[in-house]
Amino acid sequence: MNSDKIQIVLKKGLIGLTDIQKDNLRGLGLRHRHQMVVRIDTPSVRGMIKKVIHLLEVGRPTAIKSQPKKKYVEILAADPAVTPAKKKAAAKAPVKKAATKKKEK
């Protein structure tokens, strides 16, 4: 079933594009950099892709995989300046959420 679909990722920004190129990207459903959409592989979609192929990464839905984001602990582990005690503490520490202020009336 995935053979009739195509995955499109916008790799470049929209600044400096012509109106026709922007309209093609909007028609494909792409608005932001690194946005990914899956469309049915039809001649009209292929034509829109052809107009802006230099801005896109195109493939089958299972072919393109995003890079996993590094966790804070992995970043600390890669830093030689961090002591082993800090690394151990960071691995055990729960993820903190941003504090919100309540308005007083």
Helices and strands as residue ranges (DSSP letters): G 2-4, E 5-10, H 19-28, E 36-40, H 43-51, G 53-55, E 56-59, H 72-78, H 84-92
